[in-house]
């Protein structure tokens, strides 16, 4: 994937925006200019032009970046589509990019080579493509980011037949063991014994026992950072069953847990000076004679009683217990990640996770950092004027509103009831999936928010 320096025979990559093409062409031999004209190459985004030498061998590649977007950082997607368009071989950047742009290019190069072919009898052969690490680029950081994002994508892509709560817990243990973290689990009825009744209620109808998995790492003297991930390994909707079409991708309903685990791996791998506390409730929302019902009232770890208005709003119920556990440690920063609402997708689409925060200044910094990492987030408000619509006539609150509006905001407002001690809290309502094929982004899992939040954590807790 990478070499430390250009190898003998390494092919130069000329990275050009459309307004740079003419100037580049003027400095080339007549044969190259003629080839450029014959190919009608205009440096459109994701277009490449192979440049032949006089001996017929490849002597260079023009990589189109398209039009510049004013104020936009160099996106890693400019490089992610290259591996599928290039022949096997070794390459190096022949265009001088500033350090951040070169870092993004190198990460895109790695990101675009991801494949998920675990269940293919004959996986497609992988092309041998290597890029010389550009000058000034931290190659170890690029590999660290790529490994974490690949972990999240692998977990989200894996079907529930091979990834139920037990297997998700095994993945968490495996990451924890690599970094000498402490992990513990509360499984099945142990959830009731240790005060996680909502997780138990949501997961009890499945043949796969529900559980809560905790991971702790780092110096207790360092600032405490809590990460909470929704680990619903499959969501049938429960007794408020989803229609078949809506169930097709519900293996990805543990996308929040996958992204939290990837983020935790990055924090530990980079040895950030924090006390890390990871909490992942892992369940299957199944249907059975003992399934929780619409109209039930569920106890929670926080002591709040929740009336179930809809069993398909189960993610916020398991997060309620997870957030309460993490919140009790009074973290400096608490982040939860979840594939929580379809309403967030209606509002922002599949590529832009919704960000909620209890401090707008923190949210503004996070969004700015996220943009620079080509991992955008968009803040939606925790609008207190809607808070009373979660009221219940028989319990402390309902898990849904009777309103057909503002579903993503109601999800955030519900979760906010369980966050009282954390200094700063961020909630990401993400999709975790690429619904359409694009260069470097095949249909399938996407590790949304991971790179953005890691960059923010590095900035907030340098070390």
Secondary structure in CASP SS format (residue, H / E / C, confidence):
PFRMAT SS
TARGET T0000
AUTHOR 0000-0000-0000
METHOD secondary structure of the structure
MODEL  1
X C 1.00
X E 1.00
X E 1.00
X C 1.00
X C 1.00
X C 1.00
X C 1.00
X C 1.00
X C 1.00
X C 1.00
X E 1.00
X E 1.00
X E 1.00
X E 1.00
X E 1.00
X E 1.00
X C 1.00
X H 1.00
X H 1.00
X H 1.00
X H 1.00
X H 1.00
X H 1.00
X H 1.00
X H 1.00
X H 1.00
X C 1.00
X C 1.00
X C 1.00
X H 1.00
X H 1.00
X H 1.00
X H 1.00
X H 1.00
X H 1.00
X H 1.00
X H 1.00
X H 1.00
X H 1.00
X C 1.00
X C 1.00
X C 1.00
X C 1.00
X C 1.00
X C 1.00
X C 1.00
X C 1.00
X E 1.00
X E 1.00
X E 1.00
X E 1.00
X E 1.00
X C 1.00
X C 1.00
X C 1.00
X C 1.00
X C 1.00
X E 1.00
X E 1.00
X E 1.00
X E 1.00
X E 1.00
X E 1.00
X E 1.00
X C 1.00
X C 1.00
X C 1.00
X C 1.00
X C 1.00
X C 1.00
X C 1.00
X C 1.00
X C 1.00
X C 1.00
X C 1.00
X C 1.00
X H 1.00
X H 1.00
X H 1.00
X H 1.00
X C 1.00
X C 1.00
X C 1.00
X C 1.00
X C 1.00
X C 1.00
X C 1.00
X C 1.00
X E 1.00
X E 1.00
X E 1.00
X E 1.00
X E 1.00
X C 1.00
X C 1.00
X C 1.00
X C 1.00
X C 1.00
X H 1.00
X H 1.00
X H 1.00
X H 1.00
X H 1.00
X H 1.00
X H 1.00
X H 1.00
X H 1.00
X H 1.00
X H 1.00
X H 1.00
X H 1.00
X C 1.00
X C 1.00
X C 1.00
X C 1.00
X C 1.00
X C 1.00
X C 1.00
X C 1.00
X C 1.00
X C 1.00
X C 1.00
X C 1.00
X C 1.00
X C 1.00
X C 1.00
X C 1.00
X C 1.00
X E 1.00
X E 1.00
X E 1.00
X E 1.00
X C 1.00
X C 1.00
X C 1.00
X C 1.00
X C 1.00
X C 1.00
X H 1.00
X H 1.00
X H 1.00
X H 1.00
X H 1.00
X H 1.00
X H 1.00
X H 1.00
X H 1.00
X H 1.00
X H 1.00
X H 1.00
X H 1.00
X H 1.00
X H 1.00
X H 1.00
X H 1.00
X H 1.00
X H 1.00
X C 1.00
X C 1.00
X C 1.00
X C 1.00
X C 1.00
X C 1.00
X C 1.00
X H 1.00
X H 1.00
X H 1.00
X H 1.00
X H 1.00
X H 1.00
X H 1.00
X H 1.00
X H 1.00
X H 1.00
X H 1.00
X H 1.00
X H 1.00
X H 1.00
X C 1.00
X C 1.00
X C 1.00
X E 1.00
X E 1.00
X E 1.00
X E 1.00
X E 1.00
X E 1.00
X C 1.00
X C 1.00
X H 1.00
X H 1.00
X H 1.00
X H 1.00
X C 1.00
X C 1.00
X C 1.00
X H 1.00
X H 1.00
X H 1.00
X H 1.00
X H 1.00
X H 1.00
X H 1.00
X C 1.00
X C 1.00
X C 1.00
X C 1.00
X C 1.00
X C 1.00
X C 1.00
X E 1.00
X E 1.00
X E 1.00
X E 1.00
X E 1.00
X E 1.00
X E 1.00
X C 1.00
X C 1.00
X C 1.00
X C 1.00
X C 1.00
X E 1.00
X E 1.00
X E 1.00
X E 1.00
X E 1.00
X E 1.00
X E 1.00
X E 1.00
X E 1.00
X E 1.00
X E 1.00
X E 1.00
X E 1.00
X C 1.00
X C 1.00
X C 1.00
X C 1.00
X C 1.00
X C 1.00
X C 1.00
X C 1.00
X H 1.00
X H 1.00
X H 1.00
X H 1.00
X C 1.00
X C 1.00
X H 1.00
X H 1.00
X H 1.00
X H 1.00
X H 1.00
X H 1.00
X H 1.00
X H 1.00
X H 1.00
X H 1.00
X H 1.00
X H 1.00
X H 1.00
X H 1.00
X H 1.00
X H 1.00
X H 1.00
X H 1.00
X H 1.00
X H 1.00
X C 1.00
X C 1.00
X C 1.00
X C 1.00
X E 1.00
X E 1.00
X E 1.00
X E 1.00
X E 1.00
X E 1.00
X E 1.00
X E 1.00
X E 1.00
X E 1.00
X E 1.00
X E 1.00
X C 1.00
X C 1.00
X C 1.00
X C 1.00
X C 1.00
X C 1.00
X C 1.00
X C 1.00
X C 1.00
X C 1.00
X C 1.00
X E 1.00
X E 1.00
X E 1.00
X C 1.00
X C 1.00
X C 1.00
X C 1.00
X C 1.00
X E 1.00
X E 1.00
X E 1.00
X C 1.00
X C 1.00
X C 1.00
X C 1.00
X C 1.00
X C 1.00
X C 1.00
X H 1.00
X H 1.00
X H 1.00
X H 1.00
X H 1.00
X H 1.00
X H 1.00
X H 1.00
X H 1.00
X H 1.00
X H 1.00
X H 1.00
X H 1.00
X C 1.00
X C 1.00
X C 1.00
X C 1.00
X C 1.00
X E 1.00
X E 1.00
X E 1.00
X E 1.00
X E 1.00
X E 1.00
X C 1.00
X C 1.00
X C 1.00
X H 1.00
X H 1.00
X H 1.00
X H 1.00
X H 1.00
X H 1.00
X H 1.00
X C 1.00
X C 1.00
X C 1.00
X C 1.00
X E 1.00
X E 1.00
X E 1.00
X E 1.00
X E 1.00
X C 1.00
X C 1.00
X H 1.00
X H 1.00
X H 1.00
X H 1.00
X H 1.00
X H 1.00
X H 1.00
X H 1.00
X H 1.00
X H 1.00
X H 1.00
X H 1.00
X H 1.00
X C 1.00
X C 1.00
X C 1.00
X C 1.00
X E 1.00
X E 1.00
X E 1.00
X C 1.00
X C 1.00
X C 1.00
X C 1.00
X H 1.00
X H 1.00
X H 1.00
X H 1.00
X H 1.00
X H 1.00
X H 1.00
X C 1.00
X C 1.00
X C 1.00
X C 1.00
X C 1.00
X C 1.00
X E 1.00
X E 1.00
X C 1.00
X C 1.00
X C 1.00
X C 1.00
X C 1.00
X C 1.00
X C 1.00
X C 1.00
X H 1.00
X H 1.00
X H 1.00
X H 1.00
X H 1.00
X H 1.00
X H 1.00
X H 1.00
X H 1.00
X H 1.00
X C 1.00
X C 1.00
X C 1.00
X C 1.00
X C 1.00
X C 1.00
X C 1.00
X E 1.00
X E 1.00
X E 1.00
X E 1.00
X E 1.00
X E 1.00
X C 1.00
X C 1.00
X C 1.00
X E 1.00
X E 1.00
X C 1.00
X C 1.00
X C 1.00
X E 1.00
X C 1.00
X C 1.00
X E 1.00
X C 1.00
X C 1.00
X E 1.00
X E 1.00
X C 1.00
X C 1.00
X C 1.00
X C 1.00
X H 1.00
X H 1.00
X H 1.00
X H 1.00
X H 1.00
X H 1.00
X H 1.00
X H 1.00
X H 1.00
X H 1.00
X H 1.00
X C 1.00
X C 1.00
X C 1.00
END
